[in-house]
Amino acid sequence: MTSAVQTQLSEGVLTITISRADKKNALTNDMYGALADAIESAATDTSIRVLLIQSDGDLFTSGNDLGDFAKQSTGNGPAVRHVSRFLKNLATTTVPIVAAVQGKAVGVGTTMLLHCDVVVLAEDAQLVTPFVNLALIPEAASTWLMPARIGYVRAYELFALGEPLPAASALAWGLANRVVPNASLRTEAAAIAKRIAAKPRGSLAAMKGLMRDAQQIQAQMDRESAIFAERLKGAEAREAFAAFAQKRPPDFSKLG
């Protein structure tokens, strides 16, 4: 378990804390591996009744570490991309997941919330999906789940423009259960997680299995993953990452 991802089990709740605040909680390949391991552990450890995902610092996560992305775009990425295992475990686990989100939740920080059963947002939370801005596509089956949740036109605008969605709007659109003051975010999320942990584990698992089509979700993830990997190696992505590194606007006009 990388030090950038901490876990603690108490009263049936496995709290998973993303702890890389100095790097805006950007997710590296190793961190995805640790997150995948934590979720996977709940499948065999019956003492884990609920997963609670939270982050240290002022924001939930800035999304994928762009250094990792840049390496992958030039063919120098890791041999095993743990993000795929993390997303698969998110999609298939029948253990309830609670998320506590403060500040910006960028990219996968937003799309992963579509797989959480209870989402608690701090008042300053903002959901941001800048995939197209980086010449990529949304992942985590969000190209299917997001339109199903909030409607096509809202989902298209959220993905195509990549503008931050404030907590109040996220709540109104059905992307969160409640919005609470920042100071009480962790207390509120932990209280909900403990209440769920007291319920019958088998009943919760059966209910969640019926409410989510894990096979369809996994199939959509596979489709997205293939296109994502292809786009990551393309000219548009190279221009997007070069522009980011050079702190200039990208120019896609000559790339077709």
C-alpha positions as CSV (number, residue, x, y, z in Angstrom):
1,M,0.0,0.0,0.0
2,T,1.6,3.3,-1.1
3,S,1.8,6.0,1.5
4,A,-0.2,8.2,-0.8
5,V,-3.2,6.0,-0.1
6,Q,-4.0,5.2,3.5
7,T,-6.6,2.7,4.9
8,Q,-8.1,2.3,8.3
9,L,-10.8,-0.2,9.4
10,S,-13.1,0.8,12.2
11,E,-16.6,-0.4,13.1
12,G,-17.0,-2.2,9.8
13,V,-16.0,0.9,7.7
14,L,-12.8,0.8,5.7
15,T,-11.8,4.4,5.2
16,I,-9.6,4.9,2.2
17,T,-7.8,8.2,2.2
18,I,-6.0,9.7,-0.8
19,S,-3.1,11.5,0.8
20,R,-1.0,13.3,-1.8
21,A,-2.1,16.8,-1.0
22,D,1.2,18.4,-2.0
23,K,0.5,17.2,-5.6
24,K,-3.2,18.0,-5.5
25,N,-4.0,14.3,-4.9
26,A,-3.1,13.5,-8.5
27,L,-3.4,9.8,-9.0
28,T,-0.4,7.8,-10.1
29,N,-0.3,4.2,-11.3
30,D,0.9,3.0,-7.9
31,M,-2.0,4.9,-6.2
32,Y,-4.5,3.2,-8.5
33,G,-3.0,-0.1,-7.6
34,A,-3.4,0.7,-3.9
35,L,-7.0,1.8,-4.4
36,A,-7.8,-1.3,-6.4
37,D,-6.3,-3.5,-3.6
38,A,-8.4,-1.7,-1.0
39,I,-11.6,-2.2,-2.8
40,E,-10.7,-5.8,-3.7
41,S,-10.0,-6.6,0.0
42,A,-13.7,-6.0,0.8
43,A,-14.7,-8.9,-1.4
44,T,-13.0,-11.5,0.9
45,D,-12.9,-9.7,4.3
46,T,-16.4,-9.9,5.7
47,S,-15.4,-7.4,8.5
48,I,-15.4,-4.7,5.8
49,R,-19.0,-3.7,5.5
50,V,-18.7,-0.3,3.9
51,L,-16.0,1.6,1.9
52,L,-15.5,5.3,2.6
53,I,-13.4,7.2,0.2
54,Q,-12.0,10.6,1.1
55,S,-9.0,12.8,0.5
56,D,-6.6,15.0,2.5
57,G,-6.0,18.7,1.6
58,D,-8.2,21.3,-0.1
59,L,-9.4,19.2,-3.0
60,F,-10.6,15.7,-3.6
61,T,-8.3,14.9,-6.6
62,S,-6.9,16.7,-9.6
63,G,-7.4,13.5,-11.5
64,N,-4.7,11.4,-13.3
65,D,-1.1,12.5,-12.8
66,L,-0.4,14.2,-16.1
67,G,3.2,13.1,-15.9
68,D,2.0,9.5,-16.1
69,F,-0.2,10.5,-19.0
70,A,2.6,12.2,-20.8
71,K,4.7,9.0,-20.5
72,Q,1.9,6.8,-21.8
73,S,1.4,9.1,-24.8
74,T,5.0,8.5,-25.9
75,G,4.8,4.8,-25.3
76,N,6.8,4.9,-22.0
77,G,4.0,4.1,-19.6
78,P,3.9,1.3,-17.0
79,A,3.6,-2.3,-18.2
80,V,0.5,-2.7,-16.1
81,R,-2.0,0.1,-15.9
82,H,-3.7,-0.3,-12.5
83,V,-6.4,2.2,-13.3
84,S,-8.2,-0.6,-15.3
85,R,-8.3,-2.8,-12.2
86,F,-9.4,0.1,-10.0
87,L,-12.3,0.9,-12.3
88,K,-13.3,-2.8,-12.7
89,N,-13.3,-3.2,-8.9
90,L,-15.4,-0.1,-8.5
91,A,-17.9,-1.4,-11.1
92,T,-18.3,-4.9,-9.7
93,T,-18.0,-4.6,-5.9
94,T,-21.3,-5.2,-4.1
95,V,-19.9,-3.5,-0.9
96,P,-21.5,-0.1,-0.3
97,I,-19.3,2.9,-1.2
98,V,-19.5,6.3,0.5
99,A,-17.5,9.3,-0.9
100,A,-16.6,12.5,0.9
101,V,-15.7,15.2,-1.6
102,Q,-14.2,18.6,-1.0
103,G,-12.8,21.1,-3.5
104,K,-12.3,20.1,-7.1
105,A,-12.9,16.5,-8.2
106,V,-11.3,16.4,-11.6
107,G,-11.6,13.7,-14.3
108,V,-11.7,10.3,-12.7
109,G,-12.4,12.2,-9.4
110,T,-15.9,12.9,-10.8
111,T,-16.5,9.8,-12.9
112,M,-15.7,7.5,-10.0
113,L,-18.5,9.1,-8.0
114,L,-21.0,7.5,-10.5
115,H,-20.0,4.2,-8.8
116,C,-20.4,5.4,-5.3
117,D,-23.7,4.7,-3.5
118,V,-23.7,7.8,-1.3
119,V,-21.9,11.0,-2.3
120,V,-21.5,13.7,0.3
121,L,-20.1,17.0,-1.1
122,A,-18.6,19.9,0.8
123,E,-20.0,23.3,0.0
124,D,-16.9,24.2,-2.0
125,A,-16.9,21.0,-4.1
126,Q,-16.7,21.3,-7.9
127,L,-17.0,18.4,-10.4
128,V,-14.8,18.8,-13.4
129,T,-14.5,16.6,-16.4
130,P,-11.8,18.0,-18.8
131,F,-11.2,14.8,-20.8
132,V,-12.0,16.4,-24.2
133,N,-9.7,19.4,-23.3
134,L,-6.9,16.8,-23.2
135,A,-8.0,15.3,-26.5
136,L,-9.2,12.2,-24.6
137,I,-12.6,10.7,-23.8
138,P,-14.4,10.1,-20.4
139,E,-13.9,6.8,-18.7
140,A,-15.3,4.7,-15.9
141,A,-18.3,3.9,-18.1
142,S,-19.3,7.5,-17.6
143,T,-20.2,7.9,-21.3
144,W,-23.2,5.6,-20.4
145,L,-23.8,6.3,-16.7
146,M,-23.6,10.1,-16.8
147,P,-26.3,10.6,-19.5
148,A,-28.5,8.0,-17.8
149,R,-28.1,9.9,-14.5
150,I,-28.5,13.5,-15.6
151,G,-29.7,13.4,-19.2
152,Y,-27.9,13.6,-22.5
153,V,-27.8,17.4,-23.0
154,R,-26.4,18.1,-19.5
155,A,-23.9,15.2,-19.8
156,Y,-22.7,16.4,-23.2
157,E,-22.2,20.0,-21.9
158,L,-20.4,18.7,-18.8
159,F,-18.0,16.6,-20.9
160,A,-17.6,18.8,-24.0
161,L,-17.0,22.1,-22.2
162,G,-15.2,20.7,-19.2
163,E,-16.5,23.6,-17.0
164,P,-16.7,23.1,-13.2
165,L,-20.1,22.0,-11.8
166,P,-20.7,23.5,-8.4
167,A,-21.9,21.4,-5.5
168,A,-25.4,22.8,-5.4
169,S,-25.9,22.0,-9.1
170,A,-24.5,18.5,-8.7
171,L,-27.0,17.9,-5.9
172,A,-29.9,19.2,-8.0
173,W,-28.9,17.1,-10.9
174,G,-28.7,13.9,-8.9
175,L,-25.0,13.5,-8.7
176,A,-24.8,13.8,-4.9
177,N,-26.9,12.9,-1.9
178,R,-26.2,16.0,0.1
179,V,-24.1,19.1,0.5
180,V,-22.7,20.0,3.9
181,P,-20.3,22.6,5.3
182,N,-16.7,21.8,4.7
183,A,-16.0,21.6,8.4
184,S,-18.5,18.7,8.9
185,L,-17.8,16.8,5.6
186,R,-15.9,13.9,7.2
187,T,-18.1,13.7,10.2
188,E,-21.3,13.5,8.0
189,A,-19.8,11.0,5.6
190,A,-18.5,8.8,8.4
191,A,-21.9,8.9,10.2
192,I,-23.6,7.7,7.1
193,A,-21.1,5.0,6.5
194,K,-21.5,3.7,10.1
195,R,-25.3,3.6,9.7
196,I,-25.0,1.6,6.5
197,A,-22.4,-0.7,8.1
198,A,-25.0,-1.6,10.8
199,K,-27.4,-3.0,8.1
200,P,-27.4,-6.7,7.0
201,R,-24.4,-7.1,4.7
202,G,-26.0,-9.7,2.5
203,S,-29.1,-7.8,1.9
204,L,-27.2,-4.7,0.9
205,A,-25.0,-6.7,-1.5
206,A,-28.1,-8.3,-3.1
207,M,-29.8,-5.0,-3.5
208,K,-26.8,-3.3,-5.0
209,G,-26.3,-6.2,-7.4
210,L,-29.9,-5.8,-8.6
211,M,-29.7,-2.0,-8.9
212,R,-26.5,-2.0,-11.0
213,D,-25.9,-3.8,-14.3
214,A,-22.2,-4.7,-13.7
215,Q,-21.9,-6.6,-17.0
216,Q,-23.1,-3.6,-19.0
217,I,-20.9,-1.2,-17.0
218,Q,-17.8,-3.4,-17.6
219,A,-18.6,-3.7,-21.3
220,Q,-18.8,0.1,-21.6
221,M,-15.5,0.5,-19.7
222,D,-13.8,-1.9,-22.1
223,R,-15.1,0.1,-25.1
224,E,-13.9,3.4,-23.5
225,S,-10.5,1.9,-22.5
226,A,-9.7,0.9,-26.0
227,I,-10.6,4.3,-27.5
228,F,-8.9,6.1,-24.6
229,A,-5.6,4.2,-25.1
230,E,-5.7,4.9,-28.8
231,R,-6.4,8.6,-28.3
232,L,-3.7,8.9,-25.7
233,K,-1.1,8.0,-28.3
234,G,-2.5,10.3,-31.0
235,A,-1.4,13.7,-32.3
236,E,-4.2,15.6,-30.5
237,A,-3.1,14.2,-27.1
238,R,0.5,15.0,-27.8
239,E,-0.4,18.6,-28.6
240,A,-2.7,18.9,-25.5
241,F,0.1,17.6,-23.2
242,A,2.8,19.7,-24.8
243,A,0.6,22.8,-24.5
244,F,0.0,22.0,-20.8
245,A,3.7,21.6,-20.2
246,Q,4.5,24.9,-22.0
247,K,1.6,26.7,-20.3
248,R,0.0,27.8,-23.6
249,P,-3.4,27.2,-25.2
250,P,-3.5,24.0,-27.4
251,D,-3.9,24.4,-31.1
252,F,-5.9,21.5,-32.6
253,S,-6.8,23.4,-35.8
254,K,-4.2,21.7,-38.1
255,L,-4.7,18.2,-36.8
256,G,-7.9,17.4,-38.7
